[in-house]
Amino acid sequence: MPSLASKHGPAAEGSEREDRKDKAIFARAGQGRLAQSIHHENQRCPMNRDQINQLLANLDADTLAAVAVLIQAVTANGSAKLPVQPIHIPASTANITLKKAIENLLQAKRLSGLREGYLHSLRGHLRMFADGQEERSISGIGVEDVEQWLSVRCKSLGYRSTCINRLSSLFSFAVRRRWMSENPCSRIERIRQNQTTPTILTVEQARKLLNVTRAQKPCALAYLCLTMLAGVRPEEAIKLTWAHINLDAGTIHMDGVITKTRQRRIVPLHPNAVAWLAVSKAMGSTLPLSLMTRRRNVHHFREVLGMKAWPKDILRHTTASYWLAETQDAGKVARWLGNSAGVLLKHYVELTPREEAVKFWSIMP
C-alpha cells in the first residue's frame, strides 16, 4: 500500500503534519475551557474539572486534533452539551440507610490509618446530621436537605465550613460505592473567610501563667511548657512522655506516630524551656495526658488570665511569634514547628517586636 508521502508527495505530508500540529496546539490551549464546560454543563459527571483536564492532557496529538472540533464548538456556542450518563445505582444498594453508610465510612477510614482525633470529629458531625433520620436512604438526600441542616446547626462561617467538609466525606464515599448518583455538597457554595491575626500572649501574661501554674497546678506545668515554650501542637503534646524529652541535649524527639504530619521531628529547646521543664519534672508534672486532663488544664489557664474564651492554638502561636522575632529565620522556625515557611510568614511576620522576644525568652523559673 503506498504511503501518504508517495501518494501526495513530501509537501502534502508536511502540510498535513503542520495542520495536525496546529490543531493540537489549539486543543492544548483550550483544555481548561473544555474541562470547565463539561463539568458545569453536565452536573452528574463523576469527574471534576481538574480530573477532566488531566485526562485531556494525557491524549496524544492526533486524538487532541479530533477533540479540537469539540473545543471549536465551545468557542462558537459557549457550551458543550455532552451526553454524560449519570451513575447507575444498583437496586441492591439503592436503599442503603444513612446509619449504615456512616458505619461503613468510619470503618473504611479507620482501616486506611486515619487518626482517632479525626475519626472522633467525623463521627460526631455525621451523627448530628443523621439524628432523627438514621433509617433514611442515603440516595434520597439532596442539596436542599444539606443546606437546611447547615442553616439550623452551623451559625459561624468556620463551623459551617467544617460541617460541609465532614458531610462531603460521607457523600463522596457513597458516590464511590454507587449508593448515590452525586455528592450534594458539590453544589453548595464554599465558605470564604477573611484572614485574622493570630492571638498570642504578652510577655507579662506568659510570665503570670507559668508562675501561677507552678504554684497552683504543677501537674499542668509540663504541658504548658511544651505548648508555650516549644510550640508543640496540643494533640502532639498530650502524647509525649518524659522519654521523648532530653533535657541534657535540650531537644524533644517526636516520631511519626506523634506528629500531625506523620513525619519525625526534632524540636530544639530554648534555655528557658529546659529550665521550666526541669522544674516541671522535679515537681511530678504529668506526661502523657488524657483529653479530659488537657481540657482541665486549658480551663485553668483561661481562669488564670481571666479569659472568657480560649483562642485556638494561642500557646503555639505565642511560641511561633517570639521564635520568629528572635531568629528572623522563617525556614528554621517552620522546621521546628513542623510547618511550612509560607504558612509561618503568612501569619506571623512582624507580629512581635524583637525586643519583646528577648524578654519572653528570658522568663526563667
C-alpha positions in Angstrom: 0.0 0.0 0.0 1.6 3.3 -1.0 2.4 5.7 1.8 0.9 9.1 2.1 4.3 10.6 1.1 4.4 8.6 -2.2 0.8 9.4 -3.0 0.7 13.0 -2.2 4.4 13.9 -2.0 6.6 15.3 0.8 4.9 18.7 0.6 1.5 17.2 1.2 2.8 15.2 4.1 4.4 18.2 5.7 1.3 20.3 5.2 -0.9 17.6 6.9 1.6 17.3 9.8 1.6 21.0 10.3 -2.2 21.0 10.3 -2.3 18.3 13.0 0.3 20.3 15.0 -1.8 23.5 14.8 -4.9 21.6 15.9 -3.1 20.0 18.8 -1.7 23.4 19.9 -5.2 24.8 19.8 -6.6 21.8 21.7 -3.9 22.1 24.4 -4.8 25.8 24.8 -8.5 25.1 25.1 -8.3 22.1 27.5 -9.2 24.2 30.5 -12.2 25.8 28.8 -13.5 22.4 27.6 -13.0 20.8 31.0 -14.8 23.7 32.7 -17.7 23.4 30.2 -18.0 19.7 30.6 -18.0 20.0 34.4 -20.6 22.8 34.6 -22.9 21.7 31.8 -23.1 18.1 33.0 -23.8 18.2 36.7 -23.8 14.5 37.0 -20.4 13.9 35.6 -18.4 11.8 38.0 -15.2 13.7 37.3 -14.4 17.2 38.5 -12.8 19.9 36.3 -9.2 19.0 37.3 -9.7 15.3 36.6 -11.2 16.1 33.1 -8.3 18.4 32.4 -5.8 15.8 33.4 -7.5 13.2 31.1 -7.3 15.6 28.2 -3.6 16.4 28.9 -2.8 12.7 28.5 -4.2 12.4 25.0 -1.8 12.3 22.0 -1.6 15.0 19.3 -3.8 13.1 16.8 -6.5 12.5 19.4 -6.4 16.1 20.6 -6.8 17.2 17.0 -10.1 15.4 16.9 -11.0 16.9 20.3 -10.3 20.3 18.8 -13.6 20.1 17.0 -15.4 20.0 20.3 -13.4 22.9 21.6 -14.3 24.9 18.5 -17.9 24.2 19.3 -17.3 25.5 22.8 -15.7 28.7 21.3 -18.6 29.2 19.0 -21.5 28.3 21.2 -20.2 28.9 24.7 -21.1 25.5 25.9 -20.7 21.8 25.2 -23.7 19.6 25.8 -22.0 16.2 26.0 -24.1 13.0 26.6 -22.5 12.1 30.0 -24.5 9.3 31.6 -25.5 9.5 35.3 -24.1 7.0 37.7 -26.2 3.9 37.8 -27.2 2.9 41.3 -27.7 -0.9 41.6 -31.0 -1.9 43.1 -29.2 -3.9 45.7 -27.6 -0.8 47.2 -30.1 1.9 46.4 -31.7 1.7 49.9 -28.5 1.9 52.0 -29.5 3.8 55.1 -27.7 6.9 56.4 -26.8 5.0 59.5 -25.3 2.1 57.6 -23.4 4.4 55.2 -21.8 6.3 58.2 -20.8 3.0 59.8 -19.2 1.8 56.6 -17.4 5.1 56.1 -15.9 5.2 59.6 -14.7 1.6 59.2 -13.1 2.4 55.9 -11.4 5.5 57.3 -10.1 3.5 60.3 -8.7 0.8 58.1 -7.0 3.4 56.0 -4.9 4.6 59.0 -6.6 7.9 59.9 -6.0 9.2 63.4 -8.6 8.7 66.1 -8.9 12.5 66.6 -10.1 13.0 63.1 -12.4 9.9 63.3 -13.9 11.3 66.5 -14.7 14.6 64.9 -16.0 12.9 61.7 -18.2 10.6 63.8 -19.6 13.5 65.8 -20.6 15.6 62.9 -22.1 12.8 60.9 -24.2 11.6 63.9 -25.5 15.1 64.3 -26.6 15.2 60.7 -28.2 11.7 60.9 -30.0 12.4 64.2 -33.7 11.5 63.6 -33.2 10.2 60.1 -30.9 7.3 60.6 -33.0 4.9 58.6 -33.5 7.2 55.7 -32.0 6.1 52.4 -28.8 8.0 51.7 -29.6 8.0 48.0 -32.6 10.3 48.7 -30.6 13.1 50.4 -30.2 16.2 48.2 -28.6 19.6 48.4 -31.8 21.1 49.9 -31.6 18.7 52.9 -27.9 19.6 53.5 -28.5 23.3 53.2 -31.5 23.2 55.6 -29.4 21.3 58.2 -26.5 23.7 57.8 -28.7 26.8 58.2 -30.0 25.4 61.6 -26.8 23.9 63.1 -24.0 26.0 61.7 -24.1 29.6 62.6 -20.4 30.7 62.2 -18.6 30.5 58.9 -15.8 28.5 60.3 -18.0 25.8 61.7 -20.2 25.7 58.5 -17.0 25.1 56.5 -16.1 22.2 58.8 -19.5 20.7 58.6 -19.5 20.8 54.8 -16.2 19.1 54.7 -17.3 16.3 57.0 -20.6 15.7 55.2 -18.8 15.8 51.8 -16.5 13.0 53.0 -19.6 10.8 53.6 -21.3 11.6 50.3 -18.1 11.2 48.3 -17.7 7.8 49.9 -21.3 7.0 49.0 -20.8 8.0 45.3 -17.7 5.8 45.1 -19.7 2.9 46.5 -22.5 3.7 44.0 -25.1 4.4 46.8 -25.6 8.0 45.4 -25.5 9.5 42.0 -23.7 12.7 43.1 -22.3 14.5 46.2 -24.9 17.2 47.2 -22.1 19.2 48.9 -20.5 19.8 45.5 -23.4 22.2 44.7 -23.1 24.2 47.9 -21.2 27.4 47.9 -17.8 27.2 49.6 -17.0 29.4 52.5 -14.7 32.4 52.1 -13.3 33.8 55.3 -11.1 36.8 55.9 -7.6 36.1 57.4 -7.4 37.1 61.0 -4.3 38.0 63.1 -3.5 35.1 65.5 -3.8 35.9 69.2 -0.7 35.5 71.3 0.2 36.0 75.0 2.1 39.1 76.0 5.3 38.7 78.0 3.6 39.5 81.2 0.7 37.1 80.5 3.2 34.3 79.8 5.2 35.0 83.0 2.0 35.1 85.1 0.7 31.8 83.6 4.0 30.0 84.3 4.3 31.2 87.8 0.7 30.7 88.8 0.6 27.2 87.3 3.8 26.2 89.1 2.2 27.4 92.4 -1.4 26.2 91.9 -1.4 23.4 89.4 2.1 21.9 88.9 0.7 18.8 87.2 -0.1 21.0 84.2 3.3 22.8 84.1 4.9 20.3 81.6 2.0 20.6 79.2 2.2 24.4 79.4 6.0 24.4 78.7 5.7 22.1 75.7 2.9 24.1 74.1 4.0 27.7 75.0 7.8 27.4 75.1 8.4 24.7 72.5 5.5 25.2 70.1 4.3 21.6 70.2 0.7 21.2 68.9 -1.8 20.3 71.7 -2.7 17.0 70.1 1.0 16.2 69.9 1.8 17.4 73.5 -0.7 15.0 75.2 1.1 12.0 73.6 4.6 12.9 74.7 6.3 11.2 77.6 9.4 12.3 79.6 11.3 9.7 77.5 10.8 11.9 74.4 12.4 14.9 76.2 16.2 15.1 76.5 16.9 17.9 79.0 20.6 17.4 78.8 20.7 17.8 75.0 17.9 20.4 75.1 15.7 18.6 72.5 12.3 16.9 72.0 12.2 13.9 69.8 8.9 13.1 68.1 8.3 10.3 65.7 5.6 10.0 63.1 3.2 8.3 65.4 3.0 11.5 67.5 3.3 14.3 64.9 0.4 15.7 62.9 2.3 15.4 59.7 3.3 11.8 60.5 7.0 12.8 59.9 9.7 12.6 62.5 10.6 16.0 64.1 13.3 17.2 66.5 12.5 20.4 68.4 15.3 22.3 70.0 14.5 23.7 73.4 15.3 27.3 74.3 17.3 27.5 77.6 14.3 28.9 79.5 12.2 25.9 78.2 14.8 23.5 79.5 14.8 25.2 82.9 11.0 25.2 83.2 10.7 21.6 82.1 13.3 20.6 84.6 11.2 22.3 87.3 8.1 20.5 86.0 9.7 17.1 86.1 11.0 17.6 89.6 7.5 18.6 90.7 6.0 15.5 89.2 4.2 17.2 86.3 2.1 14.6 84.4 3.0 13.3 81.0 1.4 12.0 78.8 -2.1 13.4 79.3 -5.7 12.4 78.6 -8.0 14.6 76.6 -10.0 15.3 79.7 -6.9 16.4 81.6 -5.9 18.7 78.7 -9.3 20.3 78.9 -8.9 20.9 82.6 -5.5 22.4 82.0 -6.9 24.8 79.4 -9.7 25.7 81.8 -7.1 26.6 84.5 -5.0 28.7 82.0 -8.2 30.6 81.0 -9.1 31.3 84.6 -5.6 32.5 85.5 -5.6 35.0 82.6 -9.2 36.0 83.1 -10.2 35.0 79.6 -13.9 34.2 78.8 -12.8 32.0 75.8 -9.5 30.3 74.9 -8.3 31.4 71.5 -7.4 28.4 69.2 -3.7 27.4 69.4 -2.8 30.6 71.3 0.1 28.9 73.1 1.6 27.5 69.8 1.1 30.9 68.2 2.9 32.6 71.1 5.9 30.3 70.6 6.0 30.8 66.8 5.7 34.6 67.1 8.5 35.0 69.6 10.7 32.4 67.9 10.4 34.2 64.5 11.0 37.6 66.1 14.2 36.3 67.8 15.7 34.3 64.9 14.4 36.2 61.9 14.6 32.8 60.1 11.2 31.5 58.9 12.6 28.3 57.4 14.3 27.3 60.6 11.3 28.1 62.8 8.9 26.3 60.4 11.0 23.1 60.7 10.9 23.3 64.5 7.1 23.8 64.4 6.5 21.1 61.7 5.0 23.7 59.4 5.9 25.5 56.2 7.7 28.8 55.9 4.9 30.1 53.7 2.3 29.5 56.4 4.5 30.9 59.1 5.2 34.1 57.2 1.5 34.5 56.3 0.5 34.6 59.9 3.5 35.8 62.0 5.7 38.2 60.0 6.4 41.3 62.0 3.8 40.3 64.6 6.1 40.9 67.5 9.0 43.3 68.1 12.4 41.7 68.6 12.9 43.3 72.0 9.7 41.6 73.2 11.0 38.3 72.1 14.2 38.9 74.1 12.0 39.5 77.2 9.9 36.4 76.5 12.9 34.0 76.2 14.3 35.5 79.4 11.5 34.3 81.6 13.1 31.9 84.0 11.8 29.9 87.0 
